[in-house]
Amino acid sequence: MTGTESEATIEARRQMEICNACRYCEGYCAVFPAMTLRREFTTGDLTHLANLCHSCKGCYHACQYAPPHPFGINVPETFATIRAESYAEYAWPQGMGRAFERNGTLVSLAAFLSVTLVLLLTMALQDPAILYTAQTGTGAFFRVIPYWLMVGMASLSFGYALFAMGMGAVRYWRGTAPGAGQKPITAGPVAEAAVDILTLRNLGGGGHGCNDLDDSFAQARRHLHHAMFYGFMMCFAATSVGAFYHHFMGWKSPHAFLSLPVQLGTWGGVLLCIGTAGLLWVKTVTDPGPVAKRLLGGEYAMLALLFLISSTGLLLLAIRHTGAMGVMLAIHLGLVLAFFLVMPYSKMVHGVYRGLALLRNAQEKHK
């Protein structure tokens, strides 16, 4: 980060200096071995460590200096605050970083406006009655919402989201890894970081699990993250296969239930529903001590949006041959549009920054 250091950064440096002297928690996650490589902590180092933290909360429950001790060591809460500040600092365009301050409101407003926009455009371009008339056979979806409109909105919004997140990733890498950023990125660190990302190893709390609810160990949050991540990727794969069918095979949706895109979308939607609903439950019942409470609104809103996207997608599959399909299609696509628009300014960017933090960590270990 640039400019004056935030209170969270100053507090994180104090806590890391105490932790570096103590080193009791070195077996819990990737943060503490990375911490021991440093004698001093720059702002970039602290931002890197914060994004390397997976908030398993093991260090909080093990720490002899945690509140109510006068030292008041609370690494998960402090690092969560720094992560949120890094999202805002490196957002592109830069002024959009302020969106993170009211992220719950932004997500809700975007969802409402996007659904309304899709419904209004559909009624403006088509006979409004088509929203309530059963459509069957090849191209049924496109008789409700024109193909060019559906693809145009999705491509523009998704393309913008990818570009904005890519620009943020470049700014994050340059800001937090000036030394590592000058080194060539080799296959070994990339492979190690990829394994860490795909297995969520650091949500395993060193192998015994994380303190998801209290000081007892569990793998619940890791499994729910897996369900959400792989469910999301299956839904993306379903869309990609559907696009391939449409453009290269001439097979237009809606496809048969046992077809590859429908099966990928169905099981991906089920996993996404399970993962998001489960994580909402975990956030509701978890110990509030190591949680940055001011960030919860945006996290709840984004999980709720992903749940609504997956659940409306499953409902669309169930009623696609009925008169309710048109309205459900507009609602589902509106929610997807909202997701793409807010993705670069929501907690979704944590996947990008955490991935880069894992890559930098792997580079440091391969010196």
C-alpha positions in Angstrom: 0.0 0.0 0.0 1.0 3.6 -0.4 0.6 6.7 1.7 0.0 6.9 5.4 -0.1 3.5 7.1 -3.5 2.5 8.4 -4.1 1.7 12.1 -4.6 -2.0 11.1 -1.1 -2.0 9.5 0.5 -0.5 12.5 -1.3 -2.9 14.8 -0.4 -5.9 12.5 3.3 -4.9 12.7 3.1 -4.9 16.6 1.4 -8.3 16.6 3.9 -9.8 14.1 6.8 -8.6 16.2 5.4 -10.3 19.3 4.5 -13.5 17.3 8.0 -13.6 15.7 9.5 -13.6 19.2 7.1 -16.2 20.5 6.8 -18.6 17.5 4.4 -20.9 19.3 2.0 -21.1 16.4 4.4 -21.9 13.6 2.7 -25.2 12.7 -0.8 -23.8 12.1 -0.6 -22.4 8.6 1.6 -20.8 5.9 1.7 -17.4 7.6 4.0 -18.2 10.5 6.9 -19.9 8.5 6.7 -16.9 6.1 6.8 -14.6 9.1 10.0 -16.2 10.5 11.8 -15.3 7.2 11.5 -11.6 8.2 13.1 -9.5 10.9 11.3 -6.4 10.0 7.8 -6.0 8.4 7.2 -3.5 5.6 3.7 -2.5 4.7 4.0 -4.8 1.6 5.1 -7.7 3.8 2.1 -7.3 6.1 -0.3 -7.1 3.2 1.3 -10.3 1.8 1.0 -12.1 5.1 -2.6 -11.0 5.5 -3.5 -12.4 2.1 -1.6 -15.5 2.9 -3.8 -16.0 6.0 -6.7 -18.3 5.4 -8.4 -17.2 8.7 -8.4 -20.8 10.2 -8.3 -19.1 13.6 -6.1 -21.8 15.1 -3.5 -19.2 16.2 -6.2 -17.1 18.0 -7.4 -20.0 20.1 -3.9 -21.3 20.9 -2.4 -17.9 21.7 -1.5 -17.2 25.3 -1.5 -13.4 24.5 -5.0 -13.3 22.9 -7.7 -11.1 24.5 -8.2 -10.5 27.4 -4.4 -10.5 27.8 -3.0 -7.0 27.7 -1.1 -7.8 24.5 -4.4 -8.4 22.8 -3.0 -10.5 20.0 -5.8 -11.2 17.4 -4.1 -12.0 14.1 -7.2 -13.3 12.2 -9.2 -10.1 12.9 -6.3 -7.8 12.1 -5.3 -9.6 9.0 -9.0 -9.6 7.8 -9.0 -5.9 8.1 -5.7 -5.5 6.2 -7.0 -7.8 3.4 -10.1 -5.6 3.0 -7.8 -2.6 2.8 -5.7 -4.2 0.2 -8.7 -5.0 -2.0 -9.6 -1.3 -1.9 -6.0 -0.1 -2.4 -5.3 -2.2 -5.5 -8.8 -2.0 -7.1 -9.0 -0.8 -10.7 -10.0 1.8 -11.5 -8.5 3.2 -8.3 -11.6 5.2 -7.3 -13.7 2.1 -7.2 -11.9 1.0 -4.0 -14.5 2.9 -2.1 -17.0 0.3 -3.2 -15.6 -2.1 -0.6 -16.6 0.2 2.2 -20.3 -0.5 1.6 -20.0 -3.8 -0.2 -23.2 -5.3 1.2 -25.2 -2.4 -0.1 -23.4 -2.4 -3.4 -24.1 -6.1 -4.0 -27.8 -5.8 -3.1 -28.3 -2.7 -5.3 -26.5 -4.3 -8.2 -28.6 -7.4 -8.0 -31.9 -5.4 -7.9 -30.9 -3.1 -10.7 -29.5 -5.9 -12.9 -32.7 -8.0 -12.6 -34.8 -5.0 -13.3 -32.7 -4.1 -16.4 -33.0 -7.5 -17.9 -36.7 -7.6 -17.3 -37.2 -4.2 -18.9 -35.0 -4.9 -21.9 -36.8 -8.1 -22.5 -40.2 -6.4 -22.4 -38.9 -3.6 -24.6 -37.5 -5.8 -27.3 -40.1 -8.6 -27.2 -43.8 -9.0 -26.7 -44.1 -8.8 -22.9 -46.5 -11.8 -23.0 -43.5 -14.0 -24.0 -42.3 -13.8 -20.3 -45.4 -15.8 -19.3 -45.8 -18.1 -22.3 -44.3 -21.6 -22.3 -41.4 -22.0 -24.7 -40.2 -25.4 -25.8 -37.8 -26.8 -28.3 -34.5 -25.6 -29.8 -33.7 -22.0 -29.1 -36.5 -21.6 -26.5 -34.3 -19.4 -24.2 -33.5 -17.0 -27.1 -37.1 -16.5 -28.0 -37.5 -14.9 -24.5 -34.2 -13.0 -24.5 -32.5 -12.4 -27.8 -29.2 -14.2 -28.2 -27.3 -11.1 -29.0 -28.6 -9.4 -25.9 -27.8 -12.3 -23.7 -24.3 -12.8 -25.0 -23.6 -9.1 -25.3 -24.4 -8.3 -21.7 -22.6 -11.4 -20.4 -19.5 -10.8 -22.5 -19.1 -7.1 -21.7 -19.7 -7.5 -17.9 -17.5 -10.6 -17.6 -14.8 -9.2 -19.8 -14.7 -6.0 -17.7 -14.6 -8.1 -14.5 -11.7 -10.1 -15.7 -9.8 -7.0 -16.9 -10.4 -5.1 -13.7 -9.3 -8.1 -11.5 -6.3 -8.6 -13.7 -5.2 -5.0 -13.3 -5.7 -5.3 -9.6 -3.6 -8.4 -9.5 -0.7 -6.6 -11.3 -0.9 -3.7 -8.9 -1.0 -6.1 -5.9 2.0 -8.1 -7.1 4.1 -5.0 -7.7 3.1 -3.5 -4.4 3.7 -6.5 -2.2 6.4 -8.5 -3.9 9.0 -6.0 -5.3 11.8 -8.5 -4.6 9.9 -11.7 -5.6 8.4 -9.8 -8.5 11.8 -9.4 -10.1 12.6 -13.1 -10.0 11.5 -15.3 -12.9 8.5 -17.4 -12.1 9.5 -21.0 -12.4 7.5 -24.2 -12.6 8.2 -25.4 -9.1 6.6 -22.5 -7.2 3.7 -22.4 -9.6 3.0 -26.1 -9.1 3.2 -25.8 -5.3 0.9 -22.7 -5.3 -1.5 -24.5 -7.6 -1.7 -27.5 -5.3 -2.3 -25.2 -2.3 -5.1 -23.4 -4.1 -6.8 -26.6 -5.4 -6.6 -28.5 -2.1 -7.1 -25.5 0.2 -4.4 -27.0 2.3 -4.1 -24.0 4.6 -7.7 -24.3 5.5 -6.7 -27.7 7.0 -5.1 -25.9 10.0 -1.9 -27.9 9.6 -3.7 -31.1 9.1 -6.0 -31.3 12.1 -8.6 -28.8 10.9 -9.6 -25.2 11.6 -11.4 -23.6 14.5 -14.5 -23.0 12.5 -17.0 -22.6 15.3 -15.0 -22.5 18.6 -11.7 -23.9 19.9 -12.5 -27.4 18.6 -11.0 -28.5 15.3 -13.0 -29.3 12.2 -12.7 -29.5 8.4 -16.2 -28.0 7.8 -15.2 -24.7 6.3 -12.6 -26.4 4.0 -15.1 -28.8 2.7 -17.7 -26.0 2.1 -15.1 -23.9 0.3 -14.3 -26.9 -1.9 -18.0 -27.3 -2.7 -18.4 -23.7 -3.5 -15.2 -23.5 -5.6 -15.6 -26.6 -7.6 -19.4 -26.0 -8.0 -18.6 -22.6 -9.4 -16.0 -24.1 -11.8 -18.5 -26.8 -12.9 -21.1 -24.1 -13.7 -18.4 -22.1 -15.7 -17.5 -25.3 -17.5 -21.2 -25.9 -18.3 -21.4 -22.4 -19.9 -18.2 -23.0 -21.8 -19.4 -26.4 -23.2 -22.8 -24.9 -24.1 -21.0 -22.1 -26.0 -18.9 -24.7 -27.8 -22.0 -26.7 -28.7 -23.8 -23.6 -30.0 -21.0 -22.1 -32.1 -19.1 -25.2 -33.3 -21.6 -28.1 -33.2 -24.8 -26.1 -34.1 -26.6 -27.5 -31.0 -28.6 -24.8 -29.4 -30.0 -24.8 -25.9 -32.0 -25.9 -24.0 -30.1 -29.2 -24.1 -31.3 -32.6 -22.9 -31.1 -33.3 -19.2 -28.4 -35.9 -19.6 -26.3 -33.7 -21.9 -22.8 -32.6 -20.7 -23.6 -28.9 -20.1 -26.8 -29.6 -18.2 -25.2 -32.2 -16.0 -22.2 -30.0 -15.3 -24.6 -27.1 -14.5 -26.9 -29.2 -12.3 -24.2 -30.7 -10.1 -22.3 -27.5 -10.1 -25.4 -25.7 -8.9 -26.0 -28.2 -6.2 -22.5 -27.9 -4.9 -22.6 -24.1 -5.1 -25.8 -24.1 -3.1 -24.4 -26.4 -0.5 -21.1 -24.5 -0.2 -22.7 -21.0 0.0 -25.5 -22.0 2.4 -23.0 -23.8 4.6 -20.6 -20.9 4.8 -23.5 -18.6 5.6 -24.3 -20.9 8.5 -20.7 -21.1 9.7 -20.4 -17.3 9.7 -23.6 -17.1 11.7 -22.6 -19.5 14.5 -18.8 -19.0 14.6 -17.0 -17.5 17.6 -17.1 -13.7 17.0 -13.8 -13.1 18.8 -11.4 -13.4 15.9 -13.9 -12.0 13.3 -13.7 -8.5 11.7 -17.3 -7.7 12.2 -17.5 -4.7 10.0 -16.7 -6.8 7.0 -19.5 -9.3 7.5 -22.2 -7.4 5.6 -20.3 -7.7 2.3 -19.4 -11.3 2.9 -23.0 -12.2 3.7 -24.3 -10.4 0.6 -21.8 -12.0 -1.8 -22.5 -15.5 -0.5 -26.3 -14.8 -0.7 -25.9 -13.6 -4.3 -24.0 -16.8 -5.3 -26.6 -18.9 -3.6 -29.4 -17.1 -5.5 -27.6 -17.6 -8.8 -27.2 -21.3 -8.2 -30.7 -21.8 -6.9 -32.4 -19.8 -9.6 -30.3 -21.8 -12.2 -31.6 -25.1 -10.7 -35.2 -23.7 -10.6 -34.8 -22.6 -14.3 -33.9 -26.2 -15.2 -36.9 -27.5 -13.3 -39.5 -25.2 -14.9 -37.9 -24.6 -18.3 -40.8 -26.1 -20.2 -43.5 -24.1 -18.4 -44.8 -20.6 -18.6 -42.7 -19.5 -15.6 -39.5 -20.0 -17.6 -39.3 -16.5 -19.0 -39.4 -14.6 -15.7 -37.1 -17.1 -14.1 -34.6 -16.8 -17.0 -34.6 -13.0 -16.7 -34.1 -13.2 -12.9 -31.3 -15.7 -13.2 -29.5 -13.7 -15.9 -29.9 -10.5 -14.0 -28.3 -12.0 -10.9 -25.4 -13.3 -13.1 -25.0 -9.9 -14.6 -24.9 -8.3 -11.1 -22.3 -10.9 -10.0 -20.0 -10.0 -12.9 -20.3 -6.3 -12.2 -19.5 -6.4 -8.5 -17.0 -9.3 -8.7 -13.9 -7.0 -8.9 -15.1 -5.0 -5.9 -16.2 -7.8 -3.6 -14.5 -10.5 -1.6 -14.3 -12.5 -4.8 -10.9 -10.8 -5.4 -9.5 -12.6 -2.4 -9.1 -15.7 -4.6 -6.8 -13.8 -6.9 -4.7 -12.1 -4.1 -4.5 -15.2 -2.0 -3.3 -17.1 -5.0 -0.6 -14.6 -5.6 0.4 -14.6 -2.0 0.7 -18.4 -2.2 2.9 -18.0 -5.3 5.1 -15.5 -3.5 5.3 -17.8 -0.5 6.4 -20.7 -2.7 9.0 -18.5 -4.4 10.5 -17.6 -1.1 10.7 -21.2 -0.1 12.5 -22.1 -3.3 15.3 -19.6 -2.9 
